[in-house]
Amino acid sequence: MKIEYDKESGALYFRMHEGKPDHAEDLSEKADVYAHVDPEGNVLGLEALSLEDLMQALQEREGKLEVPERRTGAKGVYDSNLS
């Protein structure tokens, strides 16, 4: 896993696999935390737009945010076919 931090925006990205994302799936009801997923459903990475958002997502799940290797059937936040 590779962790990237953007000083300007405060965003964090946890890269699990290389690849081109097809869509992002919202992992939090109150915070901007997303799983980036390829066309086959493989989770490529986890994005949090701020450390505060990551902490909120963790609090929503009692301190654990589990991201499976594959996602199936969840709604995407964005779709690469629309851009």
MARTOR-367150 format. One record per atom (N, C-alpha, C, CB): residue in one letter; atom name; y, x, z. Coordinates in steps of 0.05 Angstrom, whole numbers. Glycine has a CB too. Layout:
<sites>
SITE_A_CA_Y_X_Z .
...
</sites>
This chain:
<sites>
SITE_M_N_-23_17_0 .
SITE_M_CA_0_0_0 .
SITE_M_C_25_18_0 .
SITE_M_CB_0_-19_24 .
SITE_K_N_45_10_-15 .
SITE_K_CA_70_24_-16 .
SITE_K_C_92_5_-6 .
SITE_K_CB_76_34_-45 .
SITE_I_N_109_15_12 .
SITE_I_CA_131_-2_23 .
SITE_I_C_157_8_11 .
SITE_I_CB_131_-1_54 .
SITE_E_N_173_-10_0 .
SITE_E_CA_199_-3_-11 .
SITE_E_C_220_-19_4 .
SITE_E_CB_199_-9_-42 .
SITE_Y_N_244_-6_7 .
SITE_Y_CA_266_-18_21 .
SITE_Y_C_291_-14_4 .
SITE_Y_CB_270_-6_49 .
SITE_D_N_306_-35_-2 .
SITE_D_CA_331_-34_-17 .
SITE_D_C_354_-35_3 .
SITE_D_CB_333_-57_-37 .
SITE_K_N_368_-12_6 .
SITE_K_CA_390_-11_26 .
SITE_K_C_412_-30_20 .
SITE_K_CB_401_18_26 .
SITE_E_N_418_-35_-6 .
SITE_E_CA_440_-52_-13 .
SITE_E_C_435_-81_-5 .
SITE_E_CB_445_-51_-43 .
SITE_S_N_412_-91_-12 .
SITE_S_CA_406_-119_-7 .
SITE_S_C_392_-124_19 .
SITE_S_CB_389_-130_-29 .
SITE_G_N_378_-104_30 .
SITE_G_CA_363_-107_55 .
SITE_G_C_335_-117_50 .
SITE_G_CB_377_-125_73 .
SITE_A_N_327_-120_24 .
SITE_A_CA_301_-131_18 .
SITE_A_C_279_-110_22 .
SITE_A_CB_300_-140_-11 .
SITE_L_N_256_-120_30 .
SITE_L_CA_232_-104_34 .
SITE_L_C_211_-113_14 .
SITE_L_CB_221_-106_64 .
SITE_Y_N_196_-93_3 .
SITE_Y_CA_174_-100_-15 .
SITE_Y_C_149_-84_-7 .
SITE_Y_CB_182_-95_-45 .
SITE_F_N_128_-98_-2 .
SITE_F_CA_102_-86_4 .
SITE_F_C_84_-88_-20 .
SITE_F_CB_89_-100_30 .
SITE_R_N_82_-66_-35 .
SITE_R_CA_66_-66_-60 .
SITE_R_C_37_-60_-54 .
SITE_R_CB_78_-45_-80 .
SITE_M_N_20_-79_-60 .
SITE_M_CA_-8_-77_-55 .
SITE_M_C_-23_-67_-80 .
SITE_M_CB_-20_-103_-45 .
SITE_H_N_-15_-76_-103 .
SITE_H_CA_-27_-69_-129 .
SITE_H_C_-6_-67_-150 .
SITE_H_CB_-49_-89_-137 .
SITE_E_N_-11_-50_-170 .
SITE_E_CA_7_-49_-193 .
SITE_E_C_1_-72_-212 .
SITE_E_CB_4_-21_-208 .
SITE_G_N_20_-80_-227 .
SITE_G_CA_16_-102_-247 .
SITE_G_C_42_-117_-251 .
SITE_G_CB_-6_-120_-238 .
SITE_K_N_41_-135_-271 .
SITE_K_CA_64_-152_-277 .
SITE_K_C_60_-179_-264 .
SITE_K_CB_67_-155_-308 .
SITE_P_N_79_-187_-246 .
SITE_P_CA_76_-213_-233 .
SITE_P_C_80_-236_-253 .
SITE_P_CB_96_-216_-211 .
SITE_D_N_64_-257_-249 .
SITE_D_CA_66_-281_-265 .
SITE_D_C_84_-301_-251 .
SITE_D_CB_38_-293_-270 .
SITE_H_N_81_-302_-224 .
SITE_H_CA_97_-320_-208 .
SITE_H_C_98_-311_-179 .
SITE_H_CB_86_-349_-210 .
SITE_A_N_116_-323_-164 .
SITE_A_CA_118_-318_-135 .
SITE_A_C_112_-343_-120 .
SITE_A_CB_146_-307_-127 .
SITE_E_N_99_-340_-97 .
SITE_E_CA_92_-362_-80 .
SITE_E_C_106_-359_-53 .
SITE_E_CB_61_-365_-76 .
SITE_D_N_118_-381_-44 .
SITE_D_CA_133_-381_-19 .
SITE_D_C_114_-380_4 .
SITE_D_CB_152_-406_-18 .
SITE_L_N_118_-361_22 .
SITE_L_CA_100_-358_45 .
SITE_L_C_112_-368_71 .
SITE_L_CB_92_-330_48 .
SITE_S_N_136_-378_70 .
SITE_S_CA_150_-387_94 .
SITE_S_C_166_-412_89 .
SITE_S_CB_169_-364_105 .
SITE_E_N_166_-430_109 .
SITE_E_CA_182_-454_107 .
SITE_E_C_212_-450_111 .
SITE_E_CB_172_-475_127 .
SITE_K_N_219_-430_128 .
SITE_K_CA_247_-426_135 .
SITE_K_C_259_-400_125 .
SITE_K_CB_250_-428_164 .
SITE_A_N_242_-381_115 .
SITE_A_CA_252_-355_108 .
SITE_A_C_245_-348_79 .
SITE_A_CB_241_-333_127 .
SITE_D_N_259_-328_68 .
SITE_D_CA_254_-319_41 .
SITE_D_C_233_-297_41 .
SITE_D_CB_280_-309_28 .
SITE_V_N_208_-305_41 .
SITE_V_CA_185_-287_41 .
SITE_V_C_166_-298_20 .
SITE_V_CB_171_-285_69 .
SITE_Y_N_158_-280_1 .
SITE_Y_CA_143_-289_-23 .
SITE_Y_C_120_-270_-29 .
SITE_Y_CB_161_-291_-47 .
SITE_A_N_98_-281_-39 .
SITE_A_CA_76_-266_-50 .
SITE_A_C_80_-265_-81 .
SITE_A_CB_48_-277_-42 .
SITE_H_N_79_-242_-93 .
SITE_H_CA_81_-239_-122 .
SITE_H_C_52_-238_-132 .
SITE_H_CB_97_-214_-131 .
SITE_V_N_46_-256_-151 .
SITE_V_CA_19_-260_-161 .
SITE_V_C_17_-256_-191 .
SITE_V_CB_9_-288_-153 .
SITE_D_N_-5_-243_-200 .
SITE_D_CA_-8_-239_-229 .
SITE_D_C_-22_-263_-241 .
SITE_D_CB_-25_-213_-234 .
SITE_P_N_-25_-264_-268 .
SITE_P_CA_-37_-287_-281 .
SITE_P_C_-66_-294_-271 .
SITE_P_CB_-38_-283_-310 .
SITE_E_N_-80_-274_-261 .
SITE_E_CA_-108_-279_-252 .
SITE_E_C_-109_-288_-223 .
SITE_E_CB_-124_-254_-255 .
SITE_G_N_-86_-290_-209 .
SITE_G_CA_-85_-298_-181 .
SITE_G_C_-86_-275_-161 .
SITE_G_CB_-108_-316_-176 .
SITE_N_N_-86_-250_-171 .
SITE_N_CA_-86_-227_-153 .
SITE_N_C_-58_-224_-141 .
SITE_N_CB_-94_-202_-168 .
SITE_V_N_-57_-220_-115 .
SITE_V_CA_-31_-215_-101 .
SITE_V_C_-24_-186_-106 .
SITE_V_CB_-33_-221_-71 .
SITE_L_N_0_-182_-118 .
SITE_L_CA_9_-155_-124 .
SITE_L_C_26_-143_-102 .
SITE_L_CB_26_-155_-150 .
SITE_G_N_40_-161_-88 .
SITE_G_CA_58_-152_-66 .
SITE_G_C_70_-174_-51 .
SITE_G_CB_79_-134_-78 .
SITE_L_N_83_-166_-30 .
SITE_L_CA_97_-185_-12 .
SITE_L_C_126_-177_-11 .
SITE_L_CB_85_-185_17 .
SITE_E_N_144_-196_-15 .
SITE_E_CA_173_-191_-15 .
SITE_E_C_186_-207_8 .
SITE_E_CB_186_-198_-42 .
SITE_A_N_203_-194_23 .
SITE_A_CA_219_-207_44 .
SITE_A_C_248_-199_37 .
SITE_A_CB_211_-198_73 .
SITE_L_N_266_-218_34 .
SITE_L_CA_293_-212_27 .
SITE_L_C_309_-199_49 .
SITE_L_CB_307_-237_18 .
SITE_S_N_298_-200_73 .
SITE_S_CA_311_-185_95 .
SITE_S_C_290_-181_117 .
SITE_S_CB_336_-200_106 .
SITE_L_N_295_-163_136 .
SITE_L_CA_278_-159_159 .
SITE_L_C_277_-185_176 .
SITE_L_CB_287_-135_175 .
SITE_E_N_300_-198_177 .
SITE_E_CA_302_-223_193 .
SITE_E_C_284_-244_181 .
SITE_E_CB_331_-233_194 .
SITE_D_N_283_-246_154 .
SITE_D_CA_265_-265_141 .
SITE_D_C_236_-259_147 .
SITE_D_CB_270_-265_110 .
SITE_L_N_229_-233_146 .
SITE_L_CA_201_-225_152 .
SITE_L_C_194_-233_181 .
SITE_L_CB_197_-195_148 .
SITE_M_N_213_-228_200 .
SITE_M_CA_208_-235_228 .
SITE_M_C_205_-266_231 .
SITE_M_CB_231_-225_245 .
SITE_Q_N_221_-281_217 .
SITE_Q_CA_219_-311_218 .
SITE_Q_C_191_-320_208 .
SITE_Q_CB_241_-324_201 .
SITE_A_N_182_-308_186 .
SITE_A_CA_156_-316_175 .
SITE_A_C_134_-309_195 .
SITE_A_CB_151_-301_148 .
SITE_L_N_136_-286_208 .
SITE_L_CA_117_-278_228 .
SITE_L_C_117_-297_252 .
SITE_L_CB_122_-249_238 .
SITE_Q_N_141_-305_261 .
SITE_Q_CA_143_-324_283 .
SITE_Q_C_131_-351_276 .
SITE_Q_CB_172_-327_291 .
SITE_E_N_134_-360_251 .
SITE_E_CA_122_-385_243 .
SITE_E_C_92_-385_245 .
SITE_E_CB_131_-391_214 .
SITE_R_N_80_-361_244 .
SITE_R_CA_51_-359_244 .
SITE_R_C_41_-344_269 .
SITE_R_CB_42_-343_219 .
SITE_E_N_55_-347_290 .
SITE_E_CA_47_-335_316 .
SITE_E_C_42_-305_315 .
SITE_E_CB_23_-349_326 .
SITE_G_N_59_-291_299 .
SITE_G_CA_58_-262_299 .
SITE_G_C_40_-250_278 .
SITE_G_CB_49_-252_325 .
SITE_K_N_26_-266_261 .
SITE_K_CA_9_-256_241 .
SITE_K_C_15_-268_214 .
SITE_K_CB_-21_-260_248 .
SITE_L_N_19_-252_194 .
SITE_L_CA_23_-262_167 .
SITE_L_C_1_-250_150 .
SITE_L_CB_52_-254_156 .
SITE_E_N_-19_-266_144 .
SITE_E_CA_-42_-256_128 .
SITE_E_C_-37_-263_99 .
SITE_E_CB_-68_-269_138 .
SITE_V_N_-40_-243_82 .
SITE_V_CA_-36_-246_53 .
SITE_V_C_-63_-239_40 .
SITE_V_CB_-13_-228_42 .
SITE_P_N_-77_-259_29 .
SITE_P_CA_-103_-254_17 .
SITE_P_C_-100_-237_-9 .
SITE_P_CB_-117_-280_11 .
SITE_E_N_-122_-225_-18 .
SITE_E_CA_-122_-210_-43 .
SITE_E_C_-117_-228_-67 .
SITE_E_CB_-149_-196_-46 .
SITE_R_N_-126_-253_-65 .
SITE_R_CA_-123_-272_-87 .
SITE_R_C_-111_-298_-77 .
SITE_R_CB_-150_-277_-101 .
SITE_R_N_-95_-311_-93 .
SITE_R_CA_-83_-337_-87 .
SITE_R_C_-93_-356_-108 .
SITE_R_CB_-51_-336_-85 .
SITE_T_N_-100_-380_-100 .
SITE_T_CA_-109_-400_-119 .
SITE_T_C_-96_-427_-112 .
SITE_T_CB_-139_-402_-121 .
SITE_G_N_-85_-440_-132 .
SITE_G_CA_-76_-467_-129 .
SITE_G_C_-49_-471_-115 .
SITE_G_CB_-95_-481_-114 .
SITE_A_N_-36_-450_-106 .
SITE_A_CA_-10_-454_-93 .
SITE_A_C_12_-456_-114 .
SITE_A_CB_-4_-430_-74 .
SITE_K_N_33_-470_-107 .
SITE_K_CA_56_-473_-124 .
SITE_K_C_73_-448_-125 .
SITE_K_CB_74_-497_-115 .
SITE_G_N_82_-441_-149 .
SITE_G_CA_99_-418_-152 .
SITE_G_C_128_-424_-148 .
SITE_G_CB_94_-406_-179 .
SITE_V_N_142_-404_-138 .
SITE_V_CA_171_-406_-134 .
SITE_V_C_185_-401_-161 .
SITE_V_CB_181_-386_-112 .
SITE_Y_N_175_-382_-176 .
SITE_Y_CA_184_-377_-203 .
SITE_Y_C_160_-373_-221 .
SITE_Y_CB_203_-352_-204 .
SITE_D_N_164_-378_-246 .
SITE_D_CA_142_-374_-266 .
SITE_D_C_153_-356_-288 .
SITE_D_CB_133_-402_-277 .
SITE_S_N_139_-335_-294 .
SITE_S_CA_148_-315_-314 .
SITE_S_C_151_-328_-341 .
SITE_S_CB_130_-292_-315 .
SITE_N_N_137_-350_-347 .
SITE_N_CA_138_-363_-373 .
SITE_N_C_164_-378_-377 .
SITE_N_CB_115_-382_-376 .
SITE_L_N_179_-383_-355 .
SITE_L_CA_204_-398_-357 .
SITE_L_C_228_-380_-362 .
SITE_L_CB_208_-414_-332 .
SITE_S_N_225_-354_-357 .
SITE_S_CA_248_-336_-360 .
SITE_S_C_250_-324_-387 .
SITE_S_CB_246_-314_-339 .
</sites>
